[in-house]
Amino acid sequence: MIVEVLKNFVGGDLVAAEAEEKLEVLDPATEELLGRVPLSGEEDVEKVVRAASEAFRRWREEPVTQRARRMFRLQVLLMENFEELAELCTRENGKHVEESKGEIRRGIEVVELAATVTTLMKGETLDQVSSGVDVALYKEPLGVVTAITPFNFPVMIPLWFAPLAVATGNTFILKPSQRTPLSALRLAELFSEAGFPDGVFNVVHGAVETVEALIDHPEVKAVSSVGSAAAARNIYKRAAEKGKRVQALGGAKNHLLVMPDADLEAAAQGVFSSAFSNGGQRCLAGSVGVAVGSIGDELVEKLTQLAREAEVGSGLNAAMDSGTGITPVTSAQAKERIVGYISKGEEEGARLVFDGRSGNGEESEGFFLGPTIFDHVTPEMELAQEEIFGPVLTVERMEDLDEAIRTINESRYGNAAAIFTGDGAAARKFRREVACGMIGVNISVPAPVAYFPFTGWKDSFFGDLHATGRDGVEFFTERKVVIERWP
């Protein structure tokens, strides 16, 4: 079978990369070869930046009302192609198809937000600040901007950035994960079909060299990224040294507290789904369950029972429950790394109560791991500190809420945390004292809707303005203040 070598999307056309090195794109559930993705070099980056730069001179002059109307058209196309996008996302990422649909819906929310750009771009004026002098503030686009996006949400995360960047008058270059490049190219086609001019939305495939060339290019004015803490820090440092505007979303180690007065059935279900959906490969995955007080034994028992009942299989299996079904991790390398963490947990002395290393049993194909649960994990263990990014849940036991909050705040990450409780005072204390950007109260995945920013703290975010919400609009615009007198 002839397998297609993917092309970059440059100035409205599919363009073959000059780079010779290519990686295989595999279906994580079957290991079927879906395509080969080129690792673009400086010459390829120069082509795409030149196309985006040329397009910017025309695009910035497009009336903001017209840009908004194109967003409405894009929203319609995303809905019309909803099922196809969901299947494509699942085939290259591995997640349950219902989760793919969920991420597309969240991406469409950002498109809908971008369609209100006529309001979001409005500036301010102040009349008669001095005799005959007026002041006005305008918001203007930056120019060419880029986003480096991860494999775990191949549709949603590009849509965190592209709609707001484009609606505010910038031209956009997407560098998707080399593991999940197919969704990116489909998005490029839909932007084109929606009527966005050539060069407004571009895609360049690649890896580290590609990212560095994009950051270093003088015409690229802003860099958005989502990845591990180490990758985020490196991107932030390199881009800041070049004087670029940066929003770099990093890793996470999210804690889910279960108080003694919680609805234990709902809490256990919430913790399990948060930890294991999408193979645990989510930046909001609750990878640490914290049992407060005397509830530990009962919580672990319920979680273990859910693990026994969980089905491990393909994300395209519609009969598999999307809340408890375990889909594959995205690559053989990821599986090997996660297995290494499980072995490390055993060496550290944590109690392995459910071992998912057998994956899907008899099946030999696919990068499957079942749910793995550790109990009696202590905060100093590597298992408790590092982002595993796989279907591994560690359970820590704390005497009281104060100890639990203190443990969370000692983590170098600050993405999200949640509490399950029926006590309003405990929930308020948790909300006010936990040093994380996103807080859930009886919600296991505290993901903000698009009208609010995605607010990680500490090593979970490097930058000043977050993704989505008004932060996203401010990130992609520059302020200009005009002081006028007409004698």
N, C-alpha and C positions, 0 to 999 in steps of 0.2 A: 504494500500500500504506500502511495506517495503521501507524505506528511508535509503540510504546508509550512514554509518558513515565514513567520509573521513579519509584517512590514511596519515601519513607522507611519504615522499620519501627520503629514506636513503640508501646511498651506492648502488643505482641502483634498489632498491626494494621498494614496498609499505609496510610500517611497521605500525601496529596499535600502537597508542599512549597509554602509560601507564595511562595517566590522565583520570579520569572518567568524569570530567565536559565537557559538549558539548554545543555548541550554534547552533541554527537553521539558515540555509542559505535560505533566501526567495527571490523569484523573486519579485522585487519592483513593477512591474506593475500588478501582479496577486495575490501576496502573496502565490504563490505555494511554497511548501517546496521542495527545490532542494537537500538538504543534511544536515547533521549535522557535524559540525567541532569541533574537540577536542581542548581543551586548554592545550597544552603540558606543562609539568613541567620540573624541573631540570634533571630528569632521561632521559626524551625524548631528551632534548637538549644535554646531554652528549653523547647519542648514535649518534646523527647526527654530532656533532663536531668530535667525534672519527673517524667516517667514512670519513669525509672530510679531516681530518688530515692525515689519512693513505693514502688516494688518492693523497694528495699533494706531498708526497715523490716521487711518480712515475710520476705525471703529470708535475712537474717542469722540469723533464728531457726530456719531449717530445720536439722534435725540433720545433722551432717557426714556421717554414714553415708548419709543420703538423697541428699545432693549427690553423693556418690561413685557411688551406684547410677544416678543420672541420666547420669553420664558413661559408664557401661557401655552404656546405651541409645543414647547419641549415637555411640559407637564402632560399634555394630552398624549404625546408620542410615548412617553414612559409608561403611561397607563395602558395604551394600546398594545405595547410590546411587553407587558408585565410578566406573563407566563414564560415567554421565551427568555427574558432576562434572568428570571429566577432559576430556570433549568441550567442556563449557561453558568451562572454563578455557582450553583451546586456542583456542576461537572468539574469545574477547575479548582474549587475550594474544598468541596467535600461536605459542607454543612447540610443540614436537613433543608429540603426545599421550602418548608414553611418559614424557616429562619431566613432563607434568601428573600422570600417575599417580604418579610418584616424589614430587612435592611433596605430593600428598594423603597418601601413606603417611607422610611425615615429619610432616605435621600430625596424623595419627591417633596417632603416637607420643606427642605432647603430651597428647592426650585420655587415652591409657592412663596417662601419668604423673599426670594430674589425678585419675584414678580411685583413686590411692593416697593421696588427700588426708588420709584418717584417720591415716595415719602422718606425712605431711609437716607436718600442723598441730599435732602434739604439742608441748607445752611442756616445762618443766623444773621440778623442785622440789628444795628443800634443807631438810631437817628440822633443827630445833634449831640455828639459826644463833646464837641467843643463848638464854638461859634462857626456855623457853616460847614461843620465836618461830620461826615457819616462813616460808619464802619460796617463792613459786610464780611462774613466768613463763608467760603465756598469749599466744597469737597471735590477733589479732582482725582482721576485714576493715576496709578503709579506708572504703568507701562506694561512690560512683559513680566509675568509672574509664573512661578512653577510650584508644583506639588509633588512630593515623593510619598507614595501611598503604599500600605502594606497588603499582605495577602488575605487577611482575615475578613475584611469587608470590601471586596473588589468593586462593588457598585456604590455603596453608601459613602465611603470616605472620599473618593473623588468628587462626589456630589456635595460633600461638606464644603468644598473649596471652590470648585469651578463655577457654579451658578452665581455666587456672590462676587467672585472675581470678575466674571464677564459682565454681569449686570451693572457693575459700577464703572465699566468702561475699559477694563484691562484686557489684554490677550493672555491666553493660558496655555501652559505646557504641562501635561501630565506625564510623570515617570512612574508607571505602575510597578508593582512587584513583578519580578520575572517569573514568579510561580503562578500568577493569575493575570496574564496580560489580555486574555480574550474579552473580558467584560469591558476593559478600557477601550478597545477598538470599537466595540458595539456602541459605547457611549459617544465616541467621536462621530460615528455614522448618524446617530440620532441628533446630535447637535447640528450637524450639517443639514439633515433633513428638516430640522426645525427652522432653517433659514439663517443660521448664524454664518456670516461671511467667511470665506476661506482664510485660514490663518488665525482665527479667533480661538478655536479649540484645537490643540495639537497633542499628539502622543509620541513620545520617544521611549523605546524599550532599552533596558540595560541594567547595570548593577552599580557598584561603587564608583567606577571610573566615570560613568554617565552622570551620576549625582554630583560628583566633584566638578565636572565640566560645566554643569548647569549653574552650580553655586558660584563658580569662578567667573562666569561670563559677565562682562560689564553691563550688558543690556538687560540682564535679569535683575529686577528690582526687589523682589520679595520671594521668600522661600517658605512653604508650608510643608510639614512632614508629620508622619505618624510612624512610630517604630519602637524599638527597645529604648531603654534609658541611655545606653551607651551610644546608640545611633543618634538619638535626639541631641545628646550633649555634643557630639562631634559635628553634627550639622549646624547646630546653634553657634558653636565656636567658629567654625570655618566661615559661615555666612556673616556673622557679626564682624569678623576681622575684615571682610570685604565691604562693610558698610551696608549690608542688606537688612531689610526688615525680615524678622523670623518669627514663626510660631512652630515650635517643635514639640509634638506630643510624645511623651516617653512611656516607660513601662509602668507596672502597677503590681501591688500586692494587696488586694482588697479584702477587708475583714467584714464578716457578717456575724453580728452579735445576736445570740438567742438568750433572752432573759427568762428567769424561772416562771414569769407570769404570761409568757407568750403562748399563742395558739400553736402548739407544738406540731400539729399535723401540717398546718400551712407553712410554718417556719422551715420544717424539714424539706418539704417540697420545694420551697423557694431557694433554700441553700443548695439543694441537689441540682436543680435546673440551672442556677447561676454558675455553679462550679463546672458542670459537665456539658452544657449545650455548646454546639460548635467545637466539640472536642476540647473544651476549656480554653480555646484560642480567642479570647475576647479581652479587651483592655478593661472591661467592667466585670469580668468573671470574679465571683466571690471565691477566691482560692483558699481563704482561711475562715473556717467556722469557729466561732468563739462561744463556748458554752459557759454561761455565767452561773455561779452557785451550784445547786444540786442537780441541774438538768442534764449534765453531761452524758451519763449512761443511757438515758432514754433517747436523747438526740442521736447519739452514735448508733444505737440500735435501729432507729427509724431510717437513718441514712444508709446503713448497711442493707436493710431490707429493700430499699429502693434500688440499690446497686445490684442486688441479686435478681431483681425483677427487670432490670433495664435490658433493652435489646440493643445489640451492637450491629450496625449495618449501614448500608448506603443511604445517603441523604435523599436519594430519589425514590426510596421505599415509602410511598405515601401512607402505608398501613402502620408504619413505625411512629410512635408518639413523639412529637417534636419536643416535648417537655422532659421526657426521660430517656429517649433514644440517644445512643452514643454514636456519632459519626466519626470518620477517620480524621487523624491529623493530616496536615497538608503535604508532608514529604517524609521520605525514609530517614533523612537526617534529623528531622524534628522528632520522629519516633525514637530514634536512638538516643537523642539528648534527654528526652523525657524519661526513658527507661533508666538512664544513668542517674537521674535525680531520685527515682524510686529506690534504687540500690543504695544511694547515699543516705536516704532517710532511714533505711534499715540499719546501716552502719552507725548512724548517729543515735540510735536507740529509741526511735519513735516506734509505736506499736502499729504494725500493718494489719488493719482489720479487714481490708478487702483489696485483693491484688488484681489489677486489670491488665497485667502484662501478657496474659494469654490472648488478648484481643478478641477476635471473633471466632475463637475455637478452631474448627477444622479448616476454615477458609485460609488459603495461602496468599491470596491476592489482596492488595490494598494495604494502607498504612493505619491499621486499626489498633487501638488500645481500648480496653474496657475502663470503667471507672475505678480509680484507686483511692482508698481512704486510709489516712493515718490518724491515729488517736494519740493523746498524751504528747503532742508536739510542744516543745518549749521555744520561746521567742528567740533564743540564741542559736538555734539550729539553722543550718543553711536552708533546710526545707521550708522554714518559716520566713526566711528573709528574701530569698531570690525568686524572681518571676519565672515560674516553670513553663507557663504557657502551654498547658496540656491538661488532660483529664485527671488531675491529681488534687484532692482536697485534704488539707491538713486541719485537724481539730485541736484547738488549744483550750485549756480549761482555766478559768479565772475565778477568783474568790468573789469579786464584786465588780460593779460598773466602773469604779475609779481605776482599778487595776487594768481593766480591759481598755479603757480610754488611754491610759498611760502607755500601754503596749502598742496600740495603734500609732500613737504620736511619736514613738521612738523609731518607727519604720522610716526608711529614707524615701519611701513613696508616699504620695498623697492624692491618689486619683479619686477613690470612692470608698465609702464604708456605709453599712446599713445596720439597723437595729430592729429586732422583732420584739415587741413588747405591747402590753395593754396599759402601761403606765405613762401618762402624758408628761409627768415631771422627769422621768428617766429619759424619755425621747427628747425633751427640750435640752436637758443637760448634755446628752450625746450630740445633738445638733450644734450646740454652741461651743463645745469644748474639743471636738474631734478635728484634727488638722488635716482635713481632706477637702477637696473642692466640690465633691458631689456626695450628698448624704441621702440615704433612703430610710424611711420610717415604715416598717412593714412592707417594704418593696425591696426585692433582692437585686435588681439591676437598675440603679438610679440614673438612668440615661435621660438627659434633658431633651425636651422637644426643641426643634430647630430655632425657635424664637428666643431661646436662652443659650448662652455659651457653654461649651464643653470644658469645664473648669478644673483641670488637674492642678495639683500643687507639688512643690518640692521636686523630686526627680521624675515626677510624672509629667512635667511641663517645663520647657525652656522658652522664655519670651515674655511678652507683656500683654498682648491681645490674643484671646483664645479663638478657637474655631467656632463658627456659627453665631447666631444672634447678632446683636449690635456690635459685639466685638469683631465679628467677621467683616462687617461693613467698614468699620473704622480701620481694620488692618489693611484692607485693599484700597484705601483712599488716603490722600494727603490733604491737609488743611491749608488753605490760602486765605489770608486776611488782607482785605483791601481797605485803605483809609483814603477817603475822597473829600476834596473841597473844590467847589466850582464858584470862583469869585464872580 
